[in-house]
Amino acid sequence: MTLHPSGGVVVSGRYWTHAGECRDLADAGDTFGMGEWADELGAWNRDGWSPLCTATHVGHDGTITYRLDLARAAELPEVL
């Protein structure tokens, strides 16, 4: 997922298996509601979601690309 300088987060649908293989979801915007939950993420609540992520790239334009640890995120209660 990418955090843009404007504060919004977008998801690409790219993920890595436990073995380290990179894969892409066919329709990242609607698969498993990814677009819906990504709208809930942003710079304003980064302290809540960033511990579940690893920053993988910081762009010259201020974008930051993260890898979300889905296994850890799945262990969270449905409502915090």
mmCIF file of the N, C-alpha and C atoms, coordinates in Angstrom:
data_MODEL
# 
_entry.id   MODEL 
# 
loop_
_atom_site.group_PDB 
_atom_site.id 
_atom_site.type_symbol 
_atom_site.label_atom_id 
_atom_site.label_alt_id 
_atom_site.label_comp_id 
_atom_site.label_asym_id 
_atom_site.label_entity_id 
_atom_site.label_seq_id 
_atom_site.pdbx_PDB_ins_code 
_atom_site.Cartn_x 
_atom_site.Cartn_y 
_atom_site.Cartn_z 
_atom_site.occupancy 
_atom_site.B_iso_or_equiv 
_atom_site.pdbx_formal_charge 
_atom_site.auth_seq_id 
_atom_site.auth_comp_id 
_atom_site.auth_asym_id 
_atom_site.auth_atom_id 
_atom_site.pdbx_PDB_model_num 
ATOM 1   N N  . MET A 1 1  ? 0.842   -1.158  0.000   1.00 0.00 ? 1  MET A N  1 
ATOM 2   C CA . MET A 1 1  ? 0.000   0.000   0.000   1.00 0.00 ? 1  MET A CA 1 
ATOM 3   C C  . MET A 1 1  ? 0.890   1.224   0.000   1.00 0.00 ? 1  MET A C  1 
ATOM 4   N N  . THR A 1 2  ? 0.339   2.334   -0.485  1.00 0.00 ? 2  THR A N  1 
ATOM 5   C CA . THR A 1 2  ? 1.136   3.546   -0.613  1.00 0.00 ? 2  THR A CA 1 
ATOM 6   C C  . THR A 1 2  ? 0.468   4.703   0.117   1.00 0.00 ? 2  THR A C  1 
ATOM 7   N N  . LEU A 1 3  ? 1.228   5.360   0.964   1.00 0.00 ? 3  LEU A N  1 
ATOM 8   C CA . LEU A 1 3  ? 0.786   6.572   1.647   1.00 0.00 ? 3  LEU A CA 1 
ATOM 9   C C  . LEU A 1 3  ? 1.273   7.750   0.826   1.00 0.00 ? 3  LEU A C  1 
ATOM 10  N N  . HIS A 1 4  ? 0.345   8.561   0.343   1.00 0.00 ? 4  HIS A N  1 
ATOM 11  C CA . HIS A 1 4  ? 0.678   9.720   -0.481  1.00 0.00 ? 4  HIS A CA 1 
ATOM 12  C C  . HIS A 1 4  ? 0.873   10.959  0.384   1.00 0.00 ? 4  HIS A C  1 
ATOM 13  N N  . PRO A 1 5  ? 1.618   11.955  -0.112  1.00 0.00 ? 5  PRO A N  1 
ATOM 14  C CA . PRO A 1 5  ? 1.834   13.177  0.657   1.00 0.00 ? 5  PRO A CA 1 
ATOM 15  C C  . PRO A 1 5  ? 0.533   13.865  1.067   1.00 0.00 ? 5  PRO A C  1 
ATOM 16  N N  . SER A 1 6  ? -0.535  13.649  0.319   1.00 0.00 ? 6  SER A N  1 
ATOM 17  C CA . SER A 1 6  ? -1.832  14.237  0.665   1.00 0.00 ? 6  SER A CA 1 
ATOM 18  C C  . SER A 1 6  ? -2.430  13.600  1.909   1.00 0.00 ? 6  SER A C  1 
ATOM 19  N N  . GLY A 1 7  ? -1.878  12.454  2.343   1.00 0.00 ? 7  GLY A N  1 
ATOM 20  C CA . GLY A 1 7  ? -2.350  11.772  3.535   1.00 0.00 ? 7  GLY A CA 1 
ATOM 21  C C  . GLY A 1 7  ? -3.178  10.543  3.255   1.00 0.00 ? 7  GLY A C  1 
ATOM 22  N N  . GLY A 1 8  ? -3.588  10.323  1.998   1.00 0.00 ? 8  GLY A N  1 
ATOM 23  C CA . GLY A 1 8  ? -4.404  9.168   1.650   1.00 0.00 ? 8  GLY A CA 1 
ATOM 24  C C  . GLY A 1 8  ? -3.582  7.929   1.362   1.00 0.00 ? 8  GLY A C  1 
ATOM 25  N N  . VAL A 1 9  ? -4.222  6.779   1.534   1.00 0.00 ? 9  VAL A N  1 
ATOM 26  C CA . VAL A 1 9  ? -3.593  5.486   1.274   1.00 0.00 ? 9  VAL A CA 1 
ATOM 27  C C  . VAL A 1 9  ? -4.309  4.810   0.106   1.00 0.00 ? 9  VAL A C  1 
ATOM 28  N N  . VAL A 1 10 ? -3.546  4.229   -0.797  1.00 0.00 ? 10 VAL A N  1 
ATOM 29  C CA . VAL A 1 10 ? -4.106  3.410   -1.879  1.00 0.00 ? 10 VAL A CA 1 
ATOM 30  C C  . VAL A 1 10 ? -3.429  2.044   -1.832  1.00 0.00 ? 10 VAL A C  1 
ATOM 31  N N  . VAL A 1 11 ? -4.167  1.043   -2.277  1.00 0.00 ? 11 VAL A N  1 
ATOM 32  C CA . VAL A 1 11 ? -3.629  -0.321  -2.301  1.00 0.00 ? 11 VAL A CA 1 
ATOM 33  C C  . VAL A 1 11 ? -3.475  -0.766  -3.743  1.00 0.00 ? 11 VAL A C  1 
ATOM 34  N N  . SER A 1 12 ? -2.453  -1.557  -3.975  1.00 0.00 ? 12 SER A N  1 
ATOM 35  C CA . SER A 1 12 ? -2.165  -2.020  -5.331  1.00 0.00 ? 12 SER A CA 1 
ATOM 36  C C  . SER A 1 12 ? -2.710  -3.411  -5.607  1.00 0.00 ? 12 SER A C  1 
ATOM 37  N N  . GLY A 1 13 ? -2.957  -4.179  -4.561  1.00 0.00 ? 13 GLY A N  1 
ATOM 38  C CA . GLY A 1 13 ? -3.367  -5.559  -4.749  1.00 0.00 ? 13 GLY A CA 1 
ATOM 39  C C  . GLY A 1 13 ? -2.195  -6.516  -4.827  1.00 0.00 ? 13 GLY A C  1 
ATOM 40  N N  . ARG A 1 14 ? -0.998  -6.010  -4.676  1.00 0.00 ? 14 ARG A N  1 
ATOM 41  C CA . ARG A 1 14 ? 0.198   -6.845  -4.685  1.00 0.00 ? 14 ARG A CA 1 
ATOM 42  C C  . ARG A 1 14 ? 0.411   -7.399  -3.279  1.00 0.00 ? 14 ARG A C  1 
ATOM 43  N N  . TYR A 1 15 ? 0.778   -8.666  -3.222  1.00 0.00 ? 15 TYR A N  1 
ATOM 44  C CA . TYR A 1 15 ? 1.068   -9.267  -1.929  1.00 0.00 ? 15 TYR A CA 1 
ATOM 45  C C  . TYR A 1 15 ? 2.179   -10.294 -2.089  1.00 0.00 ? 15 TYR A C  1 
ATOM 46  N N  . TRP A 1 16 ? 2.758   -10.682 -0.961  1.00 0.00 ? 16 TRP A N  1 
ATOM 47  C CA . TRP A 1 16 ? 3.847   -11.662 -0.951  1.00 0.00 ? 16 TRP A CA 1 
ATOM 48  C C  . TRP A 1 16 ? 3.419   -12.843 -0.113  1.00 0.00 ? 16 TRP A C  1 
ATOM 49  N N  . THR A 1 17 ? 3.698   -14.018 -0.610  1.00 0.00 ? 17 THR A N  1 
ATOM 50  C CA . THR A 1 17 ? 3.403   -15.238 0.138   1.00 0.00 ? 17 THR A CA 1 
ATOM 51  C C  . THR A 1 17 ? 4.421   -15.392 1.259   1.00 0.00 ? 17 THR A C  1 
ATOM 52  N N  . HIS A 1 18 ? 4.141   -16.326 2.155   1.00 0.00 ? 18 HIS A N  1 
ATOM 53  C CA . HIS A 1 18 ? 5.067   -16.598 3.252   1.00 0.00 ? 18 HIS A CA 1 
ATOM 54  C C  . HIS A 1 18 ? 6.443   -16.997 2.714   1.00 0.00 ? 18 HIS A C  1 
ATOM 55  N N  . ALA A 1 19 ? 6.453   -17.637 1.543   1.00 0.00 ? 19 ALA A N  1 
ATOM 56  C CA . ALA A 1 19 ? 7.714   -18.068 0.918   1.00 0.00 ? 19 ALA A CA 1 
ATOM 57  C C  . ALA A 1 19 ? 8.430   -16.921 0.205   1.00 0.00 ? 19 ALA A C  1 
ATOM 58  N N  . GLY A 1 20 ? 7.796   -15.717 0.172   1.00 0.00 ? 20 GLY A N  1 
ATOM 59  C CA . GLY A 1 20 ? 8.439   -14.567 -0.446  1.00 0.00 ? 20 GLY A CA 1 
ATOM 60  C C  . GLY A 1 20 ? 8.096   -14.342 -1.905  1.00 0.00 ? 20 GLY A C  1 
ATOM 61  N N  . GLU A 1 21 ? 7.122   -15.112 -2.442  1.00 0.00 ? 21 GLU A N  1 
ATOM 62  C CA . GLU A 1 21 ? 6.729   -14.939 -3.835  1.00 0.00 ? 21 GLU A CA 1 
ATOM 63  C C  . GLU A 1 21 ? 5.778   -13.747 -3.959  1.00 0.00 ? 21 GLU A C  1 
ATOM 64  N N  . CYS A 1 22 ? 6.046   -12.880 -4.927  1.00 0.00 ? 22 CYS A N  1 
ATOM 65  C CA . CYS A 1 22 ? 5.209   -11.710 -5.171  1.00 0.00 ? 22 CYS A CA 1 
ATOM 66  C C  . CYS A 1 22 ? 4.053   -12.108 -6.084  1.00 0.00 ? 22 CYS A C  1 
ATOM 67  N N  . ARG A 1 23 ? 2.830   -11.708 -5.695  1.00 0.00 ? 23 ARG A N  1 
ATOM 68  C CA . ARG A 1 23 ? 1.638   -11.992 -6.491  1.00 0.00 ? 23 ARG A CA 1 
ATOM 69  C C  . ARG A 1 23 ? 0.758   -10.750 -6.542  1.00 0.00 ? 23 ARG A C  1 
ATOM 70  N N  . ASP A 1 24 ? -0.141  -10.715 -7.529  1.00 0.00 ? 24 ASP A N  1 
ATOM 71  C CA . ASP A 1 24 ? -1.086  -9.610  -7.667  1.00 0.00 ? 24 ASP A CA 1 
ATOM 72  C C  . ASP A 1 24 ? -2.502  -10.145 -7.675  1.00 0.00 ? 24 ASP A C  1 
ATOM 73  N N  . LEU A 1 25 ? -3.413  -9.443  -7.012  1.00 0.00 ? 25 LEU A N  1 
ATOM 74  C CA . LEU A 1 25 ? -4.823  -9.783  -7.077  1.00 0.00 ? 25 LEU A CA 1 
ATOM 75  C C  . LEU A 1 25 ? -5.370  -9.270  -8.396  1.00 0.00 ? 25 LEU A C  1 
ATOM 76  N N  . ALA A 1 26 ? -6.354  -9.937  -8.946  1.00 0.00 ? 26 ALA A N  1 
ATOM 77  C CA . ALA A 1 26 ? -6.900  -9.564  -10.251 1.00 0.00 ? 26 ALA A CA 1 
ATOM 78  C C  . ALA A 1 26 ? -7.539  -8.181  -10.237 1.00 0.00 ? 26 ALA A C  1 
ATOM 79  N N  . ASP A 1 27 ? -8.297  -7.842  -9.193  1.00 0.00 ? 27 ASP A N  1 
ATOM 80  C CA . ASP A 1 27 ? -8.997  -6.567  -9.119  1.00 0.00 ? 27 ASP A CA 1 
ATOM 81  C C  . ASP A 1 27 ? -8.790  -5.993  -7.724  1.00 0.00 ? 27 ASP A C  1 
ATOM 82  N N  . ALA A 1 28 ? -7.692  -5.319  -7.529  1.00 0.00 ? 28 ALA A N  1 
ATOM 83  C CA . ALA A 1 28 ? -7.305  -4.861  -6.194  1.00 0.00 ? 28 ALA A CA 1 
ATOM 84  C C  . ALA A 1 28 ? -8.327  -3.934  -5.568  1.00 0.00 ? 28 ALA A C  1 
ATOM 85  N N  . GLY A 1 29 ? -9.029  -3.139  -6.369  1.00 0.00 ? 29 GLY A N  1 
ATOM 86  C CA . GLY A 1 29 ? -9.962  -2.174  -5.809  1.00 0.00 ? 29 GLY A CA 1 
ATOM 87  C C  . GLY A 1 29 ? -11.153 -2.798  -5.122  1.00 0.00 ? 29 GLY A C  1 
ATOM 88  N N  . ASP A 1 30 ? -11.612 -3.951  -5.576  1.00 0.00 ? 30 ASP A N  1 
ATOM 89  C CA . ASP A 1 30 ? -12.817 -4.542  -5.019  1.00 0.00 ? 30 ASP A CA 1 
ATOM 90  C C  . ASP A 1 30 ? -12.594 -5.882  -4.345  1.00 0.00 ? 30 ASP A C  1 
ATOM 91  N N  . THR A 1 31 ? -11.464 -6.514  -4.536  1.00 0.00 ? 31 THR A N  1 
ATOM 92  C CA . THR A 1 31 ? -11.212 -7.822  -3.962  1.00 0.00 ? 31 THR A CA 1 
ATOM 93  C C  . THR A 1 31 ? -11.119 -7.727  -2.453  1.00 0.00 ? 31 THR A C  1 
ATOM 94  N N  . PHE A 1 32 ? -11.953 -8.496  -1.786  1.00 0.00 ? 32 PHE A N  1 
ATOM 95  C CA . PHE A 1 32 ? -11.984 -8.542  -0.323  1.00 0.00 ? 32 PHE A CA 1 
ATOM 96  C C  . PHE A 1 32 ? -12.230 -7.172  0.301   1.00 0.00 ? 32 PHE A C  1 
ATOM 97  N N  . GLY A 1 33 ? -12.836 -6.256  -0.438  1.00 0.00 ? 33 GLY A N  1 
ATOM 98  C CA . GLY A 1 33 ? -13.129 -4.929  0.104   1.00 0.00 ? 33 GLY A CA 1 
ATOM 99  C C  . GLY A 1 33 ? -11.898 -4.078  0.338   1.00 0.00 ? 33 GLY A C  1 
ATOM 100 N N  . MET A 1 34 ? -10.803 -4.366  -0.363  1.00 0.00 ? 34 MET A N  1 
ATOM 101 C CA . MET A 1 34 ? -9.549  -3.648  -0.123  1.00 0.00 ? 34 MET A CA 1 
ATOM 102 C C  . MET A 1 34 ? -9.709  -2.140  -0.289  1.00 0.00 ? 34 MET A C  1 
ATOM 103 N N  . GLY A 1 35 ? -10.408 -1.714  -1.335  1.00 0.00 ? 35 GLY A N  1 
ATOM 104 C CA . GLY A 1 35 ? -10.592 -0.282  -1.549  1.00 0.00 ? 35 GLY A CA 1 
ATOM 105 C C  . GLY A 1 35 ? -11.361 0.366   -0.415  1.00 0.00 ? 35 GLY A C  1 
ATOM 106 N N  . GLU A 1 36 ? -12.319 -0.388  0.128   1.00 0.00 ? 36 GLU A N  1 
ATOM 107 C CA . GLU A 1 36 ? -13.141 0.124   1.213   1.00 0.00 ? 36 GLU A CA 1 
ATOM 108 C C  . GLU A 1 36 ? -12.335 0.342   2.490   1.00 0.00 ? 36 GLU A C  1 
ATOM 109 N N  . TRP A 1 37 ? -11.548 -0.668  2.880   1.00 0.00 ? 37 TRP A N  1 
ATOM 110 C CA . TRP A 1 37 ? -10.793 -0.498  4.122   1.00 0.00 ? 37 TRP A CA 1 
ATOM 111 C C  . TRP A 1 37 ? -9.606  0.432   3.938   1.00 0.00 ? 37 TRP A C  1 
ATOM 112 N N  . ALA A 1 38 ? -9.075  0.525   2.733   1.00 0.00 ? 38 ALA A N  1 
ATOM 113 C CA . ALA A 1 38 ? -7.955  1.446   2.508   1.00 0.00 ? 38 ALA A CA 1 
ATOM 114 C C  . ALA A 1 38 ? -8.401  2.893   2.681   1.00 0.00 ? 38 ALA A C  1 
ATOM 115 N N  . ASP A 1 39 ? -9.673  3.171   2.401   1.00 0.00 ? 39 ASP A N  1 
ATOM 116 C CA . ASP A 1 39 ? -10.205 4.520   2.599   1.00 0.00 ? 39 ASP A CA 1 
ATOM 117 C C  . ASP A 1 39 ? -10.195 4.927   4.065   1.00 0.00 ? 39 ASP A C  1 
ATOM 118 N N  . GLU A 1 40 ? -10.132 3.948   4.957   1.00 0.00 ? 40 GLU A N  1 
ATOM 119 C CA . GLU A 1 40 ? -10.112 4.214   6.399   1.00 0.00 ? 40 GLU A CA 1 
ATOM 120 C C  . GLU A 1 40 ? -8.702  4.498   6.915   1.00 0.00 ? 40 GLU A C  1 
ATOM 121 N N  . LEU A 1 41 ? -7.701  4.293   6.064   1.00 0.00 ? 41 LEU A N  1 
ATOM 122 C CA . LEU A 1 41 ? -6.306  4.484   6.465   1.00 0.00 ? 41 LEU A CA 1 
ATOM 123 C C  . LEU A 1 41 ? -5.772  5.798   5.916   1.00 0.00 ? 41 LEU A C  1 
ATOM 124 N N  . GLY A 1 42 ? -4.853  6.387   6.637   1.00 0.00 ? 42 GLY A N  1 
ATOM 125 C CA . GLY A 1 42 ? -4.228  7.607   6.162   1.00 0.00 ? 42 GLY A CA 1 
ATOM 126 C C  . GLY A 1 42 ? -3.194  8.106   7.147   1.00 0.00 ? 42 GLY A C  1 
ATOM 127 N N  . ALA A 1 43 ? -2.637  9.263   6.839   1.00 0.00 ? 43 ALA A N  1 
ATOM 128 C CA . ALA A 1 43 ? -1.623  9.850   7.714   1.00 0.00 ? 43 ALA A CA 1 
ATOM 129 C C  . ALA A 1 43 ? -2.199  10.146  9.094   1.00 0.00 ? 43 ALA A C  1 
ATOM 130 N N  . TRP A 1 44 ? -3.491  10.458  9.169   1.00 0.00 ? 44 TRP A N  1 
ATOM 131 C CA . TRP A 1 44 ? -4.141  10.819  10.421  1.00 0.00 ? 44 TRP A CA 1 
ATOM 132 C C  . TRP A 1 44 ? -4.218  9.668   11.416  1.00 0.00 ? 44 TRP A C  1 
ATOM 133 N N  . ASN A 1 45 ? -4.127  8.415   10.956  1.00 0.00 ? 45 ASN A N  1 
ATOM 134 C CA . ASN A 1 45 ? -4.169  7.286   11.881  1.00 0.00 ? 45 ASN A CA 1 
ATOM 135 C C  . ASN A 1 45 ? -3.012  6.300   11.643  1.00 0.00 ? 45 ASN A C  1 
ATOM 136 N N  . ARG A 1 46 ? -1.949  6.816   11.067  1.00 0.00 ? 46 ARG A N  1 
ATOM 137 C CA . ARG A 1 46 ? -0.778  5.975   10.758  1.00 0.00 ? 46 ARG A CA 1 
ATOM 138 C C  . ARG A 1 46 ? -0.201  5.308   11.996  1.00 0.00 ? 46 ARG A C  1 
ATOM 139 N N  . ASP A 1 47 ? -0.296  5.946   13.160  1.00 0.00 ? 47 ASP A N  1 
ATOM 140 C CA . ASP A 1 47 ? 0.229   5.324   14.382  1.00 0.00 ? 47 ASP A CA 1 
ATOM 141 C C  . ASP A 1 47 ? -0.483  4.018   14.705  1.00 0.00 ? 47 ASP A C  1 
ATOM 142 N N  . GLY A 1 48 ? -1.715  3.863   14.229  1.00 0.00 ? 48 GLY A N  1 
ATOM 143 C CA . GLY A 1 48 ? -2.470  2.638   14.475  1.00 0.00 ? 48 GLY A CA 1 
ATOM 144 C C  . GLY A 1 48 ? -2.126  1.506   13.529  1.00 0.00 ? 48 GLY A C  1 
ATOM 145 N N  . TRP A 1 49 ? -1.901  1.814   12.243  1.00 0.00 ? 49 TRP A N  1 
ATOM 146 C CA . TRP A 1 49 ? -1.660  0.739   11.274  1.00 0.00 ? 49 TRP A CA 1 
ATOM 147 C C  . TRP A 1 49 ? -0.192  0.509   10.946  1.00 0.00 ? 49 TRP A C  1 
ATOM 148 N N  . SER A 1 50 ? 0.651   1.495   11.130  1.00 0.00 ? 50 SER A N  1 
ATOM 149 C CA . SER A 1 50 ? 2.050   1.325   10.729  1.00 0.00 ? 50 SER A CA 1 
ATOM 150 C C  . SER A 1 50 ? 2.814   0.248   11.505  1.00 0.00 ? 50 SER A C  1 
ATOM 151 N N  . PRO A 1 51 ? 2.454   -0.068  12.776  1.00 0.00 ? 51 PRO A N  1 
ATOM 152 C CA . PRO A 1 51 ? 3.163   -1.166  13.442  1.00 0.00 ? 51 PRO A CA 1 
ATOM 153 C C  . PRO A 1 51 ? 2.950   -2.524  12.759  1.00 0.00 ? 51 PRO A C  1 
ATOM 154 N N  . LEU A 1 52 ? 1.923   -2.626  11.911  1.00 0.00 ? 52 LEU A N  1 
ATOM 155 C CA . LEU A 1 52 ? 1.654   -3.868  11.190  1.00 0.00 ? 52 LEU A CA 1 
ATOM 156 C C  . LEU A 1 52 ? 2.332   -3.883  9.828   1.00 0.00 ? 52 LEU A C  1 
ATOM 157 N N  . CYS A 1 53 ? 3.135   -2.863  9.551   1.00 0.00 ? 53 CYS A N  1 
ATOM 158 C CA . CYS A 1 53 ? 3.721   -2.697  8.220   1.00 0.00 ? 53 CYS A CA 1 
ATOM 159 C C  . CYS A 1 53 ? 5.236   -2.573  8.275   1.00 0.00 ? 53 CYS A C  1 
ATOM 160 N N  . THR A 1 54 ? 5.812   -2.760  7.092   1.00 0.00 ? 54 THR A N  1 
ATOM 161 C CA . THR A 1 54 ? 7.229   -2.487  6.878   1.00 0.00 ? 54 THR A CA 1 
ATOM 162 C C  . THR A 1 54 ? 7.318   -1.514  5.717   1.00 0.00 ? 54 THR A C  1 
ATOM 163 N N  . ALA A 1 55 ? 7.966   -0.383  5.929   1.00 0.00 ? 55 ALA A N  1 
ATOM 164 C CA . ALA A 1 55 ? 8.168   0.571   4.834   1.00 0.00 ? 55 ALA A CA 1 
ATOM 165 C C  . ALA A 1 55 ? 9.184   -0.026  3.874   1.00 0.00 ? 55 ALA A C  1 
ATOM 166 N N  . THR A 1 56 ? 8.853   -0.035  2.577   1.00 0.00 ? 56 THR A N  1 
ATOM 167 C CA . THR A 1 56 ? 9.737   -0.654  1.596   1.00 0.00 ? 56 THR A CA 1 
ATOM 168 C C  . THR A 1 56 ? 10.342  0.344   0.622   1.00 0.00 ? 56 THR A C  1 
ATOM 169 N N  . HIS A 1 57 ? 9.749   1.533   0.516   1.00 0.00 ? 57 HIS A N  1 
ATOM 170 C CA . HIS A 1 57 ? 10.278  2.524   -0.422  1.00 0.00 ? 57 HIS A CA 1 
ATOM 171 C C  . HIS A 1 57 ? 9.758   3.907   -0.042  1.00 0.00 ? 57 HIS A C  1 
ATOM 172 N N  . VAL A 1 58 ? 10.652  4.879   -0.069  1.00 0.00 ? 58 VAL A N  1 
ATOM 173 C CA . VAL A 1 58 ? 10.270  6.275   0.120   1.00 0.00 ? 58 VAL A CA 1 
ATOM 174 C C  . VAL A 1 58 ? 10.617  7.006   -1.162  1.00 0.00 ? 58 VAL A C  1 
ATOM 175 N N  . GLY A 1 59 ? 9.594   7.566   -1.810  1.00 0.00 ? 59 GLY A N  1 
ATOM 176 C CA . GLY A 1 59 ? 9.800   8.245   -3.081  1.00 0.00 ? 59 GLY A CA 1 
ATOM 177 C C  . GLY A 1 59 ? 10.253  9.680   -2.906  1.00 0.00 ? 59 GLY A C  1 
ATOM 178 N N  . HIS A 1 60 ? 10.834  10.250  -3.964  1.00 0.00 ? 60 HIS A N  1 
ATOM 179 C CA . HIS A 1 60 ? 11.273  11.650  -3.937  1.00 0.00 ? 60 HIS A CA 1 
ATOM 180 C C  . HIS A 1 60 ? 10.104  12.595  -3.755  1.00 0.00 ? 60 HIS A C  1 
ATOM 181 N N  . ASP A 1 61 ? 8.920   12.146  -4.150  1.00 0.00 ? 61 ASP A N  1 
ATOM 182 C CA . ASP A 1 61 ? 7.728   12.986  -4.030  1.00 0.00 ? 61 ASP A CA 1 
ATOM 183 C C  . ASP A 1 61 ? 7.057   12.877  -2.671  1.00 0.00 ? 61 ASP A C  1 
ATOM 184 N N  . GLY A 1 62 ? 7.637   12.104  -1.756  1.00 0.00 ? 62 GLY A N  1 
ATOM 185 C CA . GLY A 1 62 ? 7.095   11.963  -0.411  1.00 0.00 ? 62 GLY A CA 1 
ATOM 186 C C  . GLY A 1 62 ? 6.195   10.762  -0.213  1.00 0.00 ? 62 GLY A C  1 
ATOM 187 N N  . THR A 1 63 ? 5.947   9.977   -1.264  1.00 0.00 ? 63 THR A N  1 
ATOM 188 C CA . THR A 1 63 ? 5.151   8.768   -1.091  1.00 0.00 ? 63 THR A CA 1 
ATOM 189 C C  . THR A 1 63 ? 5.961   7.718   -0.334  1.00 0.00 ? 63 THR A C  1 
ATOM 190 N N  . ILE A 1 64 ? 5.266   6.940   0.466   1.00 0.00 ? 64 ILE A N  1 
ATOM 191 C CA . ILE A 1 64 ? 5.910   5.846   1.199   1.00 0.00 ? 64 ILE A CA 1 
ATOM 192 C C  . ILE A 1 64 ? 5.142   4.576   0.877   1.00 0.00 ? 64 ILE A C  1 
ATOM 193 N N  . THR A 1 65 ? 5.844   3.553   0.418   1.00 0.00 ? 65 THR A N  1 
ATOM 194 C CA . THR A 1 65 ? 5.227   2.272   0.107   1.00 0.00 ? 65 THR A CA 1 
ATOM 195 C C  . THR A 1 65 ? 5.467   1.334   1.281   1.00 0.00 ? 65 THR A C  1 
ATOM 196 N N  . TYR A 1 66 ? 4.401   0.654   1.676   1.00 0.00 ? 66 TYR A N  1 
ATOM 197 C CA . TYR A 1 66 ? 4.441   -0.250  2.824   1.00 0.00 ? 66 TYR A CA 1 
ATOM 198 C C  . TYR A 1 66 ? 4.013   -1.644  2.420   1.00 0.00 ? 66 TYR A C  1 
ATOM 199 N N  . ARG A 1 67 ? 4.531   -2.616  3.152   1.00 0.00 ? 67 ARG A N  1 
ATOM 200 C CA . ARG A 1 67 ? 4.032   -3.994  3.100   1.00 0.00 ? 67 ARG A CA 1 
ATOM 201 C C  . ARG A 1 67 ? 3.265   -4.224  4.390   1.00 0.00 ? 67 ARG A C  1 
ATOM 202 N N  . LEU A 1 68 ? 1.978   -4.522  4.261   1.00 0.00 ? 68 LEU A N  1 
ATOM 203 C CA . LEU A 1 68 ? 1.147   -4.832  5.414   1.00 0.00 ? 68 LEU A CA 1 
ATOM 204 C C  . LEU A 1 68 ? 1.283   -6.314  5.728   1.00 0.00 ? 68 LEU A C  1 
ATOM 205 N N  . ASP A 1 69 ? 1.562   -6.650  6.975   1.00 0.00 ? 69 ASP A N  1 
ATOM 206 C CA . ASP A 1 69 ? 1.659   -8.043  7.406   1.00 0.00 ? 69 ASP A CA 1 
ATOM 207 C C  . ASP A 1 69 ? 0.236   -8.554  7.628   1.00 0.00 ? 69 ASP A C  1 
ATOM 208 N N  . LEU A 1 70 ? -0.313  -9.218  6.627   1.00 0.00 ? 70 LEU A N  1 
ATOM 209 C CA . LEU A 1 70 ? -1.699  -9.665  6.685   1.00 0.00 ? 70 LEU A CA 1 
ATOM 210 C C  . LEU A 1 70 ? -1.941  -10.689 7.791   1.00 0.00 ? 70 LEU A C  1 
ATOM 211 N N  . ALA A 1 71 ? -0.963  -11.515 8.076   1.00 0.00 ? 71 ALA A N  1 
ATOM 212 C CA . ALA A 1 71 ? -1.128  -12.510 9.135   1.00 0.00 ? 71 ALA A CA 1 
ATOM 213 C C  . ALA A 1 71 ? -1.304  -11.818 10.484  1.00 0.00 ? 71 ALA A C  1 
ATOM 214 N N  . ARG A 1 72 ? -0.517  -10.810 10.753  1.00 0.00 ? 72 ARG A N  1 
ATOM 215 C CA . ARG A 1 72 ? -0.652  -10.063 12.006  1.00 0.00 ? 72 ARG A CA 1 
ATOM 216 C C  . ARG A 1 72 ? -1.945  -9.268  12.027  1.00 0.00 ? 72 ARG A C  1 
ATOM 217 N N  . ALA A 1 73 ? -2.298  -8.662  10.901  1.00 0.00 ? 73 ALA A N  1 
ATOM 218 C CA . ALA A 1 73 ? -3.532  -7.880  10.829  1.00 0.00 ? 73 ALA A CA 1 
ATOM 219 C C  . ALA A 1 73 ? -4.757  -8.764  11.042  1.00 0.00 ? 73 ALA A C  1 
ATOM 220 N N  . ALA A 1 74 ? -4.712  -10.005 10.552  1.00 0.00 ? 74 ALA A N  1 
ATOM 221 C CA . ALA A 1 74 ? -5.845  -10.916 10.695  1.00 0.00 ? 74 ALA A CA 1 
ATOM 222 C C  . ALA A 1 74 ? -6.059  -11.325 12.156  1.00 0.00 ? 74 ALA A C  1 
ATOM 223 N N  . GLU A 1 75 ? -5.048  -11.192 12.973  1.00 0.00 ? 75 GLU A N  1 
ATOM 224 C CA . GLU A 1 75 ? -5.170  -11.555 14.390  1.00 0.00 ? 75 GLU A CA 1 
ATOM 225 C C  . GLU A 1 75 ? -5.852  -10.473 15.215  1.00 0.00 ? 75 GLU A C  1 
ATOM 226 N N  . LEU A 1 76 ? -6.015  -9.281  14.637  1.00 0.00 ? 76 LEU A N  1 
ATOM 227 C CA . LEU A 1 76 ? -6.650  -8.189  15.371  1.00 0.00 ? 76 LEU A CA 1 
ATOM 228 C C  . LEU A 1 76 ? -8.144  -8.458  15.546  1.00 0.00 ? 76 LEU A C  1 
ATOM 229 N N  . PRO A 1 77 ? -8.719  -7.948  16.638  1.00 0.00 ? 77 PRO A N  1 
ATOM 230 C CA . PRO A 1 77 ? -10.171 -8.094  16.785  1.00 0.00 ? 77 PRO A CA 1 
ATOM 231 C C  . PRO A 1 77 ? -10.875 -7.306  15.689  1.00 0.00 ? 77 PRO A C  1 
ATOM 232 N N  . GLU A 1 78 ? -12.103 -7.726  15.345  1.00 0.00 ? 78 GLU A N  1 
ATOM 233 C CA . GLU A 1 78 ? -12.837 -7.084  14.249  1.00 0.00 ? 78 GLU A CA 1 
ATOM 234 C C  . GLU A 1 78 ? -13.080 -5.605  14.540  1.00 0.00 ? 78 GLU A C  1 
ATOM 235 N N  . VAL A 1 79 ? -13.376 -5.266  15.775  1.00 0.00 ? 79 VAL A N  1 
ATOM 236 C CA . VAL A 1 79 ? -13.608 -3.876  16.145  1.00 0.00 ? 79 VAL A CA 1 
ATOM 237 C C  . VAL A 1 79 ? -12.634 -3.523  17.249  1.00 0.00 ? 79 VAL A C  1 
ATOM 238 N N  . LEU A 1 80 ? -11.881 -2.481  17.031  1.00 0.00 ? 80 LEU A N  1 
ATOM 239 C CA . LEU A 1 80 ? -10.920 -2.056  18.061  1.00 0.00 ? 80 LEU A CA 1 
ATOM 240 C C  . LEU A 1 80 ? -11.525 -0.977  18.918  1.00 0.00 ? 80 LEU A C  1 
# 
